[in-house]
Structures are given as C-alpha cells and as structure tokens.
C-alpha cells in the first residue's frame, strides 16, 4: 500500500514501512533524499493528525525509542514537517492516508507480543 503526501511517500509492503521524501519540499525540510525503512516490529504506534481546511495533516511513525509530538499546535506541525518519520498531507490526500493508518494499526496489533 502506498500513500503520497505533500512532502513524501509512505509505503507498507506487509513487512517494512518505507518513508521517502519527494520533491523539493521533502528534501528541503528533511535535508536529505534518503529513504527511511523500518520493519513493522520496530513500529509501536502511528500518530495521526487529520488535515483541516487551512492546515495539512500528518502521519508519524513512532518507533520504540521515539516520542510522539504532544498537542495539536502549529509548532507540532512544524516538527512533523521536519521529521524523517513523518509525512504531511492535504485534505484531498487524506483518504489514502486513513487507509494506510488503518492497515498499519492492524499490522501492529497482529504482531506477536503486541
């Protein structure tokens, strides 16, 4: 499954979550064009902020040593935009990200020891 956002693409093949910065915006915000690949066993949660009328939403992959962005202020949206483990999206891109979030949460729940 794949979802493309404003500044990157998130892919999940059943075993690995791959986040790839795309376009000038993605490379400028993250200062790299390298992809991040994490096995589903590394992912402990998915942080989600739905897109609003004026502000983009984001999906953030949280690993065992990571912390979620607290609250819903503009400051946390800026943190998500700069994080290599998050992708921002617009309202028209949100349905695909909702599907991806559902699939990831299901895979996390089905993991042995979860």
C-alpha positions as CSV (number, residue, x, y, z in Angstrom):
1,X,0.0,0.0,0.0
2,X,1.2,3.5,-0.8
3,X,0.2,7.0,0.1
4,X,1.7,10.1,-1.4
5,X,1.6,13.4,0.6
6,X,2.9,16.9,0.2
7,X,6.5,16.2,1.1
8,X,6.9,12.4,0.8
9,X,5.5,9.0,0.2
10,X,4.8,6.2,2.7
11,X,4.8,2.6,1.6
12,X,3.9,-0.5,3.5
13,X,4.5,-4.0,2.0
14,X,3.4,-6.1,5.0
15,X,6.9,-6.3,6.5
16,X,8.5,-2.8,6.1
17,X,7.3,0.8,6.3
18,X,9.3,2.9,3.9
19,X,9.2,6.7,4.0
20,X,10.7,8.5,1.1
21,X,11.0,12.3,0.9
22,X,9.8,13.5,-2.5
23,X,10.1,16.8,-4.4
24,X,12.0,19.9,-3.4
25,X,9.8,20.4,-0.3
26,X,10.5,17.0,1.1
27,X,14.3,17.2,0.5
28,X,14.5,20.8,1.9
29,X,12.6,20.0,5.1
30,X,14.5,16.8,5.9
31,X,17.8,17.9,4.4
32,X,18.2,14.5,2.8
33,X,16.8,12.5,-0.1
34,X,17.5,9.1,1.6
35,X,14.6,6.8,2.3
36,X,13.9,5.5,5.8
37,X,12.9,1.8,6.1
38,X,11.7,0.4,9.3
39,X,10.5,-3.2,10.0
40,X,6.9,-3.4,11.3
41,X,8.4,-4.9,14.5
42,X,10.1,-1.5,15.2
43,X,6.8,0.5,14.9
44,X,5.0,0.8,18.2
45,X,2.4,3.4,17.2
46,X,1.1,5.7,14.5
47,X,0.4,9.3,15.4
48,X,-2.2,10.9,13.2
49,X,-3.5,14.4,12.7
50,X,-6.3,14.9,10.2
51,X,-5.9,17.7,7.6
52,X,-8.0,20.7,8.2
53,X,-9.4,23.3,5.9
54,X,-6.3,25.5,6.2
55,X,-3.6,23.3,7.8
56,X,-2.2,20.0,6.5
57,X,-2.4,16.8,8.5
58,X,0.4,14.3,9.1
59,X,1.1,10.7,9.8
60,X,4.1,10.0,12.1
61,X,5.6,6.5,12.6
62,X,6.7,6.1,16.2
63,X,9.4,3.6,17.0
64,X,10.4,2.0,20.3
65,X,12.8,4.9,21.2
66,X,10.7,7.8,19.7
67,X,8.3,10.2,21.3
68,X,5.0,11.4,19.9
69,X,4.5,15.1,19.2
70,X,2.4,16.4,22.0
71,X,-0.7,18.6,21.4
72,X,-2.0,19.9,18.1
73,X,-0.5,23.3,17.8
74,X,1.2,24.7,14.7
75,X,4.6,24.1,16.5
76,X,4.0,20.3,16.4
77,X,3.0,20.5,12.7
78,X,6.4,22.1,12.0
79,X,8.1,19.3,13.9
80,X,6.3,16.7,11.8
81,X,7.3,18.5,8.6
82,X,11.0,18.3,9.6
83,X,10.9,14.7,10.9
84,X,12.2,11.9,8.7
85,X,9.5,9.6,10.2
86,X,6.5,11.8,9.3
87,X,4.7,12.8,6.1
88,X,2.4,15.8,5.8
89,X,-0.7,15.7,3.5
90,X,-3.6,17.8,2.3
91,X,-7.3,17.2,2.7
92,X,-7.7,15.6,-0.8
93,X,-4.8,13.2,0.0
94,X,-6.3,12.2,3.4
95,X,-8.4,9.2,2.4
96,X,-5.4,7.3,1.2
97,X,-3.5,8.1,4.4
98,X,-6.6,7.0,6.5
99,X,-6.4,3.6,4.7
100,X,-2.7,3.3,5.4
101,X,-3.1,4.2,9.0
102,X,-5.7,1.5,9.4
103,X,-3.5,-1.1,7.8
104,X,-0.5,-0.1,9.9
105,X,-2.5,-0.2,13.1
106,X,-3.9,-3.6,12.2
107,X,-0.4,-4.9,11.5
108,X,0.9,-3.6,14.8
109,X,-2.0,-5.2,16.7
110,X,-1.4,-8.6,14.9
111,X,2.3,-8.7,15.7
112,X,3.3,-11.4,18.2
113,X,3.8,-9.9,21.7
114,X,1.7,-6.9,20.9
